Amino acid sequence: MYVTETVFGRCRRTVERDIGTALRVLAIGLLLSLLPALPAAAQDKGTPADNAAAPSDSTDTSPDSAAATASSTDTPSGGADTSATAPQTPPAGDIPVNEAITRLEYIQNTLTTKLHQRKEIGDRIEEANEQEKEDLRARARDINASIAQLRKTIESISTGGADASLFTSADAETVAETETNWQKDLTLIAQPVIDSLKELTEKPRRINALKDKIARYQREFDEAEKAIANLEPKLNAAGEGELSLTLDRLLSTWQDRRDDAESSIRIAEIEIAELQGDRSFFASILDSIRNFITGRGFTLLLALLAGMGVWHGLKFLLKGYRQSLVDKSRPESRTRYRLIEYSTHALTGLLILLAVFIVFHQRGDVLLLGLLILLLFGVALAARTLLPRYLTEARLLLNIGPMRETERVFYRNLPWRVESINAYTVFHNPELHGALKIPIAELHGYVSRPSGDDPWFPTSRGDSILLEDGTWLEVLSQNPDTVTVAEDGGQTRNYASSDFYTMTMTNLSRAGQFAVRSGFGVDYDLRSISTTEVPKALREAIRTAITESDIGDFLKALQVEIESAGASSIDYWILATFDSRAARSQPRIRRMIQKACVDCCTDRGWDFPFQRLALAHRQGPDTGSARGRGPGAESATEAPDT
């Protein structure tokens, strides 16, 4: 898909960073939809309460023993901590009736004790002074909270965990504000996701809280046992008197504390058993999978089918338009088709999201609907900031920007033909083996032009070239990175393609023909025939030598003319024109021409020129002619003509 791979393709990474939290919530949401009721059986091991002696069912129900429940539910401020002890939704029907009755009887006995204790405190308040009344009222408040909590526990166990909070009146509910803002709306949308996450961890959190309470009450129980063990011998030894009464009150207080801790441990264990139930871990997993397949899994399947239907339908329409396009090679048709194609892809994405949204809405899956809305909100928020940055890329993709397909662009010191513009634009040089795939983000600022008949590279594979210093080379291979050439003799050289492109050279193979220039000189003794017989003889000798060789068929023209009258020789200009197929023999042709000229002069007895140096010695007034050769005497030194 072009549009998703290009305009939206590059911004996808930034979008994912901006909405990373939403994506993680989506993954967790799908997980919790699969595991909505994982048992917490694995969490009932290793608690300090397991090492403590189990409290007996015949726990002391003295008037002060029920205070344990108050301490087990009171927060530091004295209020009841209902989040730790009030059972939420224990599995109904999982506990046998006899066992449930046993637990209910134990809690009812504790409740009865609390009721008697509250009545006794009420009677004592009427007879107490002001200081004692405050202490008794505080204790009465704690007992009232414990009674309320015990009643909730009995109701929860009896009803199988039914949620009584649903029937609570909303008298304190405030009137909603008429003015809303997007933050509140977003909170309302995200609330189902948050509630699902809380529901996923509700049972393990409550079980851990109960285990922490058991550990705390176990420490209180041990400390009370230690205090009672120290008080009893002292009380027995105190005899009668005020000390005995004081120690007796202390012993009664610590016994109440011990009984409270023991009762709280027992109640916490009952609540843990209610939360865990009697079902195995694997049975709960199977139920969760079954519920997912018949519920949220089926919703996801419907959403997938709806999205695939939209995608295939619009793809079929685009295919029909592609087949009806008369001439795709024309720039107008290609641009129009690309515009239609990108628009179709964008419309496909929007319609798929709309179809998925409708499926979630009709199925009433608030969790998936909330996750989808959060995801769309994050994408829209990121796209609003990122899309303006890619307007230039959009113009390039539509082939209406400064760089267009089939045109010539100069990239990294080499000319390239723009084959296709996409997320990775393809550059190709017809003379180089291979192509380049360039991310469209790197092409900002590049401008193309029509290529016309301009050459794409100075050489082709197999061409013969002459460098500026006269070195002959043959091109073995060339690609976007390197050009490999061979010298006369077989050794190779490597050049960077961009450097080779800027070198000054003569290509012997590209124009269809090439010429070999050479020179030759004869002695001045032949000046009488230097313009007639000598050039004709040299021409015939060179032509014969070339014709008899393997490149004779490639000779097109041969010229031999006087070039100049030098200091010691008459020089001739030789130009031989060959077909480009003989370019590999260019160094050999030079040698053949010189050999033919030497053979021609040797066969006819013509002298080769030598460089001459003339020295003139003048006779002085006291010098006789016998000492010299006379005026104008010359001494010549000859050297071969170079």
Buried (B, 14 or more C-beta within 10 A) or exposed (E): BBBBBBBBBBBBEBBBEBBEEBBEBBEBBBEBBBEBBBBBBEBBEEBBBBEBEEBEEEBBBBBBBBBBBBBBBBEEEEEBBBEBBBBBBBBEEBBEEEEBEEBBEBBEBBBEBBBBBBEBBEEBBEEBEEEEBEEBBEBBBBBBBBBBBBBBBBBBBEEBBBEEEEEEEEEEEEEEEEEEEEEEEEEEBBEBBEBBBEBBEBBBBBBBBBBBBBBBBBEBBBBBBEBBEEBEEEBEEBEEEEEBEEBEEBBEBBBBBBBBBBBBBBBBBBBBBBBBBEBEEEEBBEEBEEBBEEBBBEBBEBBEEBBEEBBEEBBEEBEEEEEEBEEEEEEEEBBBBBBBBBEBBBBBBEBBBEBBBEBBEEBEBBBBBBBBBBBBBBBEEBBEEBEEEBEBBBEBBBBEBBBBBBBBBEBEEBBBBBBEBBBBBBBBBEBBEEBBEBEBBEBEEBEBEEBEEEEBBBBBBEBBBBEEEEBBBBBBBBBBEEBBBBEBEEEEEEBEBEEBBEEEBBBBBBEEBBBBEBEBBBBBEBEEBBEEEBBEBBBBBBBBBBEEBEBEEBBEEBBBEEBEEEEBBBBBBBBBBBBBEBBBBBBBBBEBBBEBBEBBBEEEEBEBBBBBEEEEBEBEEEEEEEEEEEEEEEEEEEEEBE
